[in-house]
Each structure stands twice: as structure tokens, then as C-alpha cells.
């Protein structure tokens, strides 16, 4: 039984149904089924005392994130922590609306443009959704090419975030401004992993992290180019791929394709040893200096992941077998509540998803008229707030924290706030222990053991231990280990590719015709930041509805109708102010570290849906200004 | 390795003196100035060996309806690379101080302060605006916004990114529209949009000229090739330094040397077109026109330049051209995967004519693959399978020999 808040139960054969006798199963006002949010509890216990020692602070824009994000917080300088958090997606473009009525194949190229940081994942998930609707299965090599493309995309994405976006927050240049004593200490602290990364002291690492001038910063930019070149070998072009199609890929493969991929992948074997060493050293140093750094960005261990890297023998593209091929993935889908793995079944994940717009610049769409699909094709119940029923109408109005304040919707699963991320997929994979057997990594139930072969640096075994808490430092540490883990996955899949190539199974694509009847499709995949789904409804060969739900929509979400906060908001509240400078000079760096640790990516967070939108005018009642 | 924090000295004795600027928000010395990211002071001494008057230029990179793909494309550039431009390590090119939400060190009001300084003419060097993403019509967003970017320092009002463009563009040395959304409107301006999205030059209007008298410069592509962005910037900067000629722009404001040719003319698969051989299935190595490729009529340089480091990009790897550099993208190219209607005539002509030429070439190629020595005997493992030359080969050989002999007699 995996649902606690939605009235969904399972019969003896494991089929889901709505519990009988519940009048309005998806109503928003049923107090009995409201779950308790840990972070709300904090707020309710300590109502914010507005006083001279509370600083109301608007950070707009939040920089070193992709896209337009603003954050509102209140810093209680007495208690030395942040006591309020609002996360605001600042941009709206209207992609889902533009997709309506188009040829379904065009969705791949158009939805890719939802995000230029991770266009490949959008193209891929779109292909998955379309081939599910078309009822076609790609040949093994088609699936493998997609997998290798995803490996490459992650190998560009993680180093980019760590080196260019998060890294500067731990650099000597910035820490000098907020905590000069830490830099002094760092300069006399030897780095335990010096043999792996070559920096003798923690101070040396922090110097290397300096923006533009630091060695590690500049190297990271170069390594992201290498990852993108690998991406292009599989996806044709990056950021926006040109070879992804329903039923596989249209990449022209040759021996050179694999040689060029192989030789680039091997660069990551050493780079990931170095990266893990760097981040382990820096993170452990911060925690040693002040254990309160563990409170920065801390929130309950509630995670949702959709899984990536299909096994070509198991993946058949159908919705009916989604839980089976989902479980066979190299990275396992799953839901973790309070650190416990609740389910890995994609069907459970899909039927529990709802998207609320109570605090977003959209009109409520959950009307009887829009409730087209009360069930999926297997008879699993679906909410009127489910993606297949979603019809959002944009309604830009003035910002008001009690009402509407973000272009992001609030996705929830079983009405709970879940976070998603790179570390999240390691988390589900580690706990589930369902991944394919291979020579390079192994889930142990409490972590993932990763074996990196000898290159310039010696063979290295690493162990990513499932952390006891989910905070800013552990998110970054997870992302460093994920670079090694992704390299390990890449090695495993590349050997698989050679195997199929050897057997002459080089076909990358299954032919199709566009069906003219009514079809549904759902793609489940992950971006660098985790969870990613595209849901489509097509009829007469055209798209009727197309819905994109992205990781940062989950993470950046505003409050939900039940008073629950979004993950960024939860992470901000309770984050301590650890700066050692005077009150007037507080930069709020730990609030920013909290936000950046999620690797926010706003472009694809905001997008829209159907709109017969009448745009109404309302008074701007927001009065938050810089203190 | 720890070094003492001393003023760096160049061997000829000139020094670079770090002088912290004043942070407008706090009124105190700018803490970020020490790492070279926010030095707003006028340079006190010219560097010996400087290759032009400009030592520094500010780049304000704003986004409208954008996916950040052009930013990512920019970081893929290598000639010159974004990091070299930002660090100012290319002699002759001024250091480019970038104000961009993705790379800036400062956040919030401190970041917004950069724009206020630019508007008030308080910067110590000229600034250029790069605009990424479509321009959305904020008159359609009621009291809200399609794209908010920071708050007004005095009132706390959310300022739209469009407002920053409107306020700063006339004061900028140049406005560069980067990517197809920014140049022509792109996907956010496609049919069905509610935001009134359009291209930058359409928004700024016919009479727009930057402070240096330049209309909007357009670098299209979805996303553009990174080197197209930095090369155009470098070409303009080298001109401003008095080192290189003024680069040429075409009638749509595109760098003429980058967008003057169709992508088909340089396509590695164009030879298949010429010989009348066309890919029938996705993944085939031949010409992709019949699978939906618009390359023969699209102006783009991706196949000869490559997308990253001379590598990758569309038809090189198997992808069709969907026309992403063109003003009518995407609506006039969709559905992307349908055969372009005009291609039936051209591809069938090519099948007939090119098919004949291809067969003739095969005969010649077979002849050229044979060392004269093997006419007698083929002793190696590889060449053993070579059979007796066919009649056609004998004829080719004979005629070519006669041709060569005739050339010799002219000498």
C-alpha cells in the first residue's frame, strides 16, 4: 500500500482502484487526508516576529542558476536563521500551447527548446511518449544510442553545475567575503585527497574554485565541452539534438562513432576521481569547521525519480509494461518518503501525480469538462489534476504571497512535497538494488560502490553512502559521485553497444505510421536534475494536449492548496546564517547555497498548457522590498 | 600552493593595481572587485603592448523568452572561447566583463545595480547588449509579467527584462540578437503563442540605432554555433581596435561570411544528392532530403564549421535540417519530418542524371583501385581477390593512357 493521502487502494492482484465510499476522492478540502509537512510545523511553532532583527529579503534574480528565478526570504538575525521562503519562477513562454494541433513528431524538436541546458533529455522523453502513443518499440541499438546520449549529457551537466554554478560559493574569493576565518583555516588544512586532485591544502582547492581565474573552474568549462561532443556523437547536435525520433534515433553510426565516444568517455574516468576527491575534501572541511553547515538547505528525505537508461532487452515502449521496464533501468525509478523506499513502479508514480496552480499564475483547470481521463489504460485511477487531464490557463497578475507568486506549478505526489535530483536517482538505485549486473558499479542497499579503472590515476573504488540527511552539501557531494557513477554506467552501456555492434545488430530505428485514432502517451526519463515526464494526448494524427513536467517544476514549486511548501522553500526555512561578518554585511550566502545545491534550471520549469486565456488585471499587492 | 597576496608585477615594471570599486547598494568598497569581476575603476595606466584603445567592455546578456540554449552554445565556443574573452587573455581583444544571471557572482539587488550603473552612464567602459530569447509583449501580461528580472532599487517594483532592453538599448555600443528567438521570434513566436513574442529588431523598430550607430546584429540558429557568436563579437571588437576591417553584414543583419551559403553546398552528404542516392530510412548514410531535410534552401554554416570544436551538427551526424536559422522557423518548416514538397522535382532529376554519373564513376573508381602491377598478378592477401580486369576497365585504362600520352606530346 503506497498511498496515504489519496484514497487509492490495491486489490489482491495488485490492481489499483479508488476506495469505495469516498465522495470526492480528489477534493482539495478534505482535512483528514492532509499530510503534515515538517517545515510547516517549524513555521507554526515559531511564527515570524516582525522586528528590527528580521530582515525581509528579496533575491531577484538568483544568479548562477539556469533561467529566471527569484527567492524571497526573511532572515532572523536573532535566531540566526532563515524563517521564511518563497520560490518564484519568473518566466512564462507558452510551449505546450504552441504544440497543440501539431504533427506529434514535431514535439521532439519543439519541446527540446523548452530547455537549452538539457535539451537532449526533453527530446528523448518526447520520443518515448510519442512511441508509446504510436505503439512502436525501438531496436536495441536505438535504445543504446539514447542511453549513451543521456550518459554524455549528464557528464556535461554535473561538472557544469559543480564547477561553474555551485563551486564559486565555496571558493576562497567568496568565502573571504562572508567567512574570512574559514579561508585562513583552509590554508593550513591539508587536503586528504591530494593524491587524486593534486591540491595540497583545502585553501588550494578553494583558490582553484575561484570564478574565471581558478584552475578547477576553467577546467570544468572545458570538460563540459567534451561531454557535449560526446552528446553530439549520439544526438547529432547539442544543446538541441537533431537525430532523435520516435522508434529510436536517426543517428548514422559507424566504427568512428564508438571510437570517438570511447576516447572521450575515458577522460571522465580520471576526471571523476578528481572531482569526488575535491568535493569530499571541501564538504568534509566545512562540516568539520562548523557542524551547522549540515543545516544549510536541509529538508526531509522525500524524493521522486523516474529513472533513466533502459535495458534494450526489456524496454518495449508500452505503458502496460512500464513498471517492468522501469525496474530494469540502470537508474531505478522510485519514491522515497522519510528515507524509506516506497515504490519503484512507474505506474504507482504516474497515478499519484497531480499539479496544482493555487499559487501559480494560472487559472484552475480541474473542471468536469476537462476531466477526460479518470483512468489510465490499465484502469488505474487518475486525478483531475493529472497531466493527462491538465488544462492550464495562464493568468499573469501582480505578485502576492498569499495568493499567486510563481509561474511554476506545484506538482505533488500523493499530495506530498517531493524533491528530485541527481543524488535522488542514486538514492533510489542504491536502496532498490534492481539495476543490471555490470563490472563498474553495484548498489549495496546503503549506497553505491563504484569502480573506476586505472588511467593516469590508479584504479579507484569509491563508495557513495546514502546520506543521513538531505542538505546542500550532500546534494553537491551526490552530484560529484554521480559523475563517477554516470561514467561507470557509460562504461557498462558502451560494452553493451560493442556487443550489439559485433553481432551486427546495428539498426537504430523502427518504422512507423502516424495513427489516426485517439492515443495517449507518457515518457518517463530524467534530466540532470531528476524527474522528467511528457504526457500527450493525440487524435486524428495531431496533438490535442501536450504536458511537460520537469524536475525544477517540482523543486521550485510554490505552496500547494494544503499549505505545504515547495522543496526550495522547505530548504530555505531553517537554514542558519553562518556568516561571520557584521549584520549589515550578511550576504545570505547560505540561503543561496541551499538554492543552488538543487541545480535549479528554470527555463523548462515554466511553460504552459492550453489557453483560451482571458487575461485579467489585478492589483499588485506585493510590497516586499530590500531591507 | 599558497601565494602571498601581493600586487602582480609584469617584468617590464608596469603594475596592475587592483582598486576596489564602490558598491552602490551598500555604499562600501565592492567585495567582489578583488577577484576582478566587478572592478569599475578607470584604468590608471595603459598596458605596454596593448593592441588598441579598448581594454575592457561590458557585456549585458539579457534573456526574454529563452531556454538558455544560446548561453550554453556560447560556452561551447573555442575561437575565441568565452572563458578567454572573460578573462581577457586574448591579446588585442578587450576583456569582456559579463553580466549574466548564469555566471555572475552577485545576486539580487547587487546584480541589478549593474544595469542601473549602465543606464546612468557610470560604467568605466562601453557596454554591449546580447539578447537571448524572443521579446514578449508585456502589454499582454496585465499587471503581471511574462518575464521579470530584478526589482527597481527605489520602489521594489518587478522590472521586466523587456524594460531593461528598452531602457538600455539606445545607450549600448551595440545590440546583438543571439539565436533564432532573439533574431526572428523563433519557437515562442510560433502559431498558438499567447505572449506576443517577436524578434528583437522587430521590437526595437526601423529607426533603432545603438549608441555607436549600429542596427541590431543578428546571429541566428537554434541554438547558434558558439563560434559564430564569439567570432562575430571578436570581428567587431578587432574593428573597433583598429586592427581588422569592418565585418560585412547581409540585408538581414546577419554576419555575411557566416550565413551567405546554403547548408547543402557544404554538406558532407551533398555528394550523394549529386549522384542521386537518397536515405530511405532513419540512420542511412545518404542524402536526407527525402526524409525531410531542408538543407538545400537554408542559410547556415553548421556542416563546415561544426557545432562544437569543429565537431558535430545536424547532417554530419544523421539529423535533418529543420531550418532553425531562418526567419520563418518553425511554422514554415513544419511538420519537420515530412518530405519538403519542392524536393520531388529536384531529387528525381538528380536520380536520373546523377544515377548515370554515379555508375560511370564506379567504373573509373574500380580502375583507380587497381595497381598496374596487379594486371599480371595479385600476390598480397588483400588484393588476391582482384579478378581479371573487366572489359570496361580495359577500355578506361586504354583511353586514359592515350590521353596521358597526348598530354606528354604537347610538352
Interface residues (C-beta under 8 A of the other chain):
Chain A: X57 X58 X59 X60 X61 X62 X63 X64 X65 X66 X67 X68 X70 X88 X90 X91 X92 X93 X94 X95 X97 X98 X99 X100 X101 X102 X103 X105 X106 X109 X110 X113 X114 X115 X116 X117 X119 X164 X165 X168 X173 X174 X176 X177 X187 X200 X201 X203 X204 X210 X211 X212 X213 X218 X221 X224 X225 X228 X229 X232 X233 X235 X236 X237 X238 X239 X240 X241 X242 X243 X245 X247 X248 X249 X250 X251 X252 X253 X254 X361 X394 X395 X396 X397 X398 X399 X507 X508 X509 X511 X584 X585 X592 X601 X603 X604 X608 X611 X613 X615 X616 X617 X618 X619 X620 X622 X623 X624 X625 X626
Chain B: X1 X2 X25 X26 X28 X31 X32 X34 X35 X36 X37 X63 X65 X66 X67 X68 X69 X70 X71 X72 X73 X75 X76 X78 X81 X82 X83 X86 X87 X101 X102 X103 X104 X105 X106 X107 X108 X109 X111 X112 X134 X136 X140 X141 X142 X143 X144 X145 X146 X147 X148 X149 X150 X151 X153 X155 X156 X158 X161 X186 X187 X188 X190 X191 X192 X193 X194 X195 X197 X222 X223 X281 X282 X283 X284 X285 X291 X302 X307 X308 X309 X311 X312 X313 X314 X316 X317 X318 X319 X320 X322 X324 X330 X334 X335 X336 X337 X338
